[in-house]
Amino acid sequence: MASSQSTTAATTSGQHELLIIGGGVAGLTAATFTARAGIETMVINDGETVLRRNAHLENIPGFPAGVNPRRFADMLRAQATRNGAEYQTGTVTELTGSAEKGFTATITGGQASSDTEREADDESKPTRELTAGQVLTASFPDADYLDEFDIDIRDTDGKQYAEAGELGRTGVDGLYVAGRLAERYHQAVIAAGDGAEAAITLIHDNDIPFYNDWVAPEGYWTDRGREVPPGCEEIDPTEQRARQEAAMAAMQEYFAAPHDQQQRTFPSLVDDERNRLDWEP
């Protein structure tokens, strides 16, 4: 499995194994799975995800009373980067290439190394390119950058949906699609599941032994004379306690105080007297 140490995006050009376009629920969930499977993963996020404009997030497993959407988004990103994924902001304006020759994404604005969601709005930043062997796209609602590829795009009410085949495959070798861009239901839990499904499809397509990402107690397999399955691990009681304590400490830190960002209102509401158009990071 990938290292549990936190990483930050420092690469602004060069070859990546996987480029994930879209840092919302689907994209970050996919990144967690691919990074844990040992695939070098770069996430490119275009500004603010719709999730952050919610007032309170309901219907998420594990949060009986709901959760602050901005807190949840922060936790998703931290989980992906903690497991080895890199993260940049910016807008992908063009995607070219193929799995055989490699894909090239042209990116405008944003930051090659970013700590805030809104930096992708900075169009003064120079255009840059990133190349990758494979691409998983989970952006929404713009799919113009996919024009080069033989993928059906459905345009309705100003939103674009890309055809998604079996388990996130598009029919273009090395190119996958997930989440709202694939016209999945507009629920965070659906986006997370769809991102995970597309990521696991990609992992299997790369012939990476990755059983089911299961951490089991010491002896679960080995005491029966079996080998630990690929992608799994056994941990002894000391390590189990250490991970539980680290998990509790992290959750206590996340929820020690209210989130410091208010939700924004819909971007079309230019004059918002309640000051919900922007916030200080």
C-alpha positions in Angstrom: 0.0 0.0 0.0 1.0 3.6 -0.4 2.8 5.5 2.3 0.5 7.1 4.9 2.7 10.2 5.1 1.1 13.4 3.8 2.4 14.7 0.4 2.0 18.0 -1.4 2.0 18.7 -5.1 5.3 20.0 -6.3 5.4 18.8 -9.9 4.3 21.3 -12.5 5.2 19.3 -15.6 6.4 15.9 -16.6 4.9 12.4 -16.8 2.4 11.1 -14.3 0.9 7.6 -14.3 -2.6 8.9 -13.8 -4.2 12.3 -14.1 -7.6 12.8 -12.4 -9.5 15.8 -13.7 -11.8 17.0 -11.0 -11.2 17.3 -7.2 -14.8 16.8 -6.0 -16.2 13.8 -4.2 -15.7 11.4 -7.2 -12.3 12.6 -8.1 -10.8 12.6 -4.6 -12.3 9.2 -3.8 -10.9 7.7 -6.9 -7.5 9.3 -6.1 -7.5 7.6 -2.7 -8.0 4.2 -4.2 -5.5 4.6 -7.1 -2.8 6.1 -4.8 -3.2 3.2 -2.3 -2.8 0.8 -5.1 0.6 2.3 -5.9 -0.4 4.3 -9.0 1.3 7.7 -9.1 -1.8 10.0 -9.1 -2.1 13.7 -9.8 -5.5 15.5 -9.1 -6.3 18.7 -11.0 -9.2 20.7 -9.5 -10.9 23.6 -11.1 -11.8 25.9 -8.2 -14.7 25.3 -5.8 -16.6 22.0 -5.9 -20.4 22.2 -5.7 -20.2 20.3 -2.4 -18.8 23.4 -0.7 -21.9 25.5 -1.5 -24.1 23.2 0.7 -25.2 24.5 4.0 -25.2 21.1 5.7 -24.5 17.7 4.2 -27.0 14.9 4.9 -27.3 11.2 3.8 -23.6 10.5 4.2 -22.8 7.1 5.8 -21.0 7.4 9.1 -22.3 10.9 10.0 -25.7 10.3 11.8 -26.4 14.0 12.2 -24.8 15.1 9.0 -21.5 17.0 8.5 -20.3 20.4 7.4 -19.7 20.1 3.6 -16.5 22.1 3.6 -15.2 20.0 6.5 -16.1 16.9 4.6 -14.4 18.2 1.4 -11.2 19.0 3.4 -11.2 15.5 4.8 -11.6 13.9 1.4 -8.6 15.8 0.1 -6.5 15.0 3.2 -7.3 11.4 2.8 -6.2 11.3 -0.9 -3.0 13.2 -0.3 -2.2 11.3 2.9 -2.2 8.1 0.8 0.1 9.6 -1.8 -2.0 11.5 -4.3 -0.7 14.9 -5.5 -3.0 17.9 -5.9 -3.0 21.0 -8.0 -5.6 23.6 -8.9 -6.3 24.9 -12.4 -8.7 24.5 -15.3 -8.1 21.8 -17.9 -8.9 23.5 -21.2 -7.7 20.7 -23.6 -6.8 17.0 -23.4 -5.0 15.3 -26.2 -3.2 12.1 -26.9 -3.8 8.4 -26.3 -2.9 5.6 -23.9 -0.3 4.4 -26.4 1.5 7.8 -26.7 0.4 9.4 -23.5 -2.2 12.0 -22.7 -1.4 15.7 -22.4 -3.6 18.1 -20.4 -3.3 21.9 -21.0 -4.1 23.7 -17.7 -4.7 27.4 -17.2 -4.9 29.4 -13.9 -4.6 27.8 -10.5 -1.5 26.8 -8.6 0.9 23.9 -9.1 1.0 23.7 -5.3 -2.1 24.9 -3.5 -3.7 25.0 -0.1 -6.9 26.7 -1.0 -9.8 25.8 -3.2 -10.3 29.2 -4.8 -6.8 29.7 -6.4 -7.9 28.2 -9.6 -9.7 31.5 -10.4 -6.4 33.2 -10.8 -6.1 33.4 -14.6 -2.9 35.4 -14.3 -1.0 32.2 -13.6 0.8 30.8 -16.7 -0.6 28.0 -18.8 1.1 24.7 -18.1 1.0 21.1 -19.4 0.8 17.8 -17.5 1.2 14.4 -19.2 -0.1 11.1 -18.0 -0.3 7.5 -19.1 -4.0 7.4 -18.2 -6.8 9.9 -17.3 -9.8 9.6 -15.1 -12.1 12.6 -15.5 -14.7 13.5 -12.9 -15.2 17.2 -13.6 -18.6 18.9 -13.9 -20.3 20.3 -15.9 -17.9 21.2 -18.7 -16.6 18.5 -21.0 -15.3 20.7 -23.8 -11.8 19.5 -23.2 -12.8 16.0 -24.3 -13.7 17.1 -27.9 -10.8 15.2 -29.4 -12.0 11.9 -28.3 -14.8 9.6 -29.7 -17.0 10.0 -26.7 -20.7 10.9 -26.9 -21.4 14.1 -25.0 -25.0 14.9 -24.0 -25.6 18.7 -23.6 -28.7 19.7 -21.7 -29.6 22.8 -19.7 -26.1 24.1 -20.0 -24.6 20.9 -18.5 -22.5 18.3 -20.3 -22.5 14.6 -19.6 -19.9 12.2 -21.0 -20.9 8.7 -22.0 -19.7 6.2 -19.4 -19.6 2.5 -20.4 -19.1 -0.4 -18.1 -17.6 0.4 -14.7 -16.3 3.8 -15.7 -14.7 2.9 -19.0 -15.3 5.2 -21.9 -14.4 3.1 -24.9 -11.2 5.1 -25.3 -8.3 3.1 -24.0 -6.8 4.7 -20.9 -9.7 7.2 -20.4 -12.2 6.8 -17.6 -15.1 8.9 -16.4 -16.9 9.1 -13.0 -19.4 11.1 -11.0 -21.7 13.8 -12.2 -19.8 14.0 -15.5 -21.0 10.4 -16.1 -24.6 11.6 -15.3 -24.7 9.8 -12.0 -27.3 10.8 -9.4 -26.5 14.2 -7.7 -25.7 12.8 -4.3 -22.3 12.9 -2.6 -22.4 9.2 -1.6 -23.2 8.2 -5.2 -20.3 10.3 -6.5 -18.0 8.6 -4.0 -19.1 5.1 -4.9 -18.8 5.9 -8.6 -15.4 7.3 -8.2 -14.3 4.3 -6.3 -15.8 1.9 -8.9 -14.0 3.7 -11.8 -10.7 3.7 -9.9 -10.9 0.0 -9.1 -11.7 -0.7 -12.8 -8.6 1.2 -13.8 -6.6 -0.7 -11.2 -7.8 -4.0 -12.5 -7.2 -2.9 -16.1 -3.6 -2.3 -15.2 -3.2 -5.8 -13.9 -2.3 -4.5 -10.4 -3.0 -7.1 -7.7 -5.4 -5.3 -5.5 -7.9 -7.6 -3.7 -10.1 -5.3 -1.7 -7.9 -2.9 0.3 -8.6 -4.7 3.6 -6.7 -4.2 6.9 -7.2 -7.3 9.0 -6.1 -8.3 12.5 -2.9 -10.3 12.8 -3.4 -14.0 11.9 -6.6 -13.5 10.0 -5.1 -15.3 7.0 -1.7 -16.5 8.2 -3.1 -18.5 11.1 -5.0 -20.6 8.6 -1.8 -21.1 6.5 -2.9 -18.7 3.8 -0.9 -15.8 2.3 -2.2 -12.3 2.9 -4.1 -11.4 -0.3 -2.7 -8.6 -2.6 -3.6 -5.1 -1.5 -4.4 -6.3 2.1 -2.4 -6.4 5.3 -2.5 -7.9 8.7 -1.6 -5.7 11.7 -0.8 -6.7 15.3 -2.6 -5.3 18.3 0.0 -2.7 18.9 -0.3 -1.3 15.4 -4.1 -1.6 15.6 -4.1 0.6 18.7 -1.7 3.1 17.2 -3.9 3.5 14.1 -7.1 3.8 16.2 -5.5 6.5 18.3 -4.3 8.4 15.3 -7.8 8.2 13.8 -9.4 9.5 16.9 -6.9 12.3 17.2 -7.5 13.3 13.6 -11.2 13.4 14.0 -11.0 15.4 17.2 -8.9 17.9 15.4 -11.2 18.2 12.5 -14.2 18.8 14.6 -12.7 20.8 17.5 -14.3 24.0 16.1 -16.7 25.1 13.5 -15.4 25.4 9.9 -14.1 28.8 9.2 -15.6 29.1 5.7 -19.2 30.0 5.1 -21.0 28.4 2.1 -21.2 30.5 -1.1 -24.4 31.0 -2.9 -25.0 30.2 -6.5 -22.5 32.0 -8.7 -25.2 33.6 -10.9 -26.4 35.7 -7.9 -23.9 38.5 -8.6 -25.3 40.9 -6.0 -25.7 39.0 -2.7 -26.4 41.3 0.2 -25.6 38.5 2.7 -22.0 38.3 1.4 -22.1 34.7 0.4 -20.2 35.2 -2.9 -16.7 35.0 -1.4 -14.8 34.4 1.8 -11.3 34.9 3.1 -9.3 31.6 3.1 
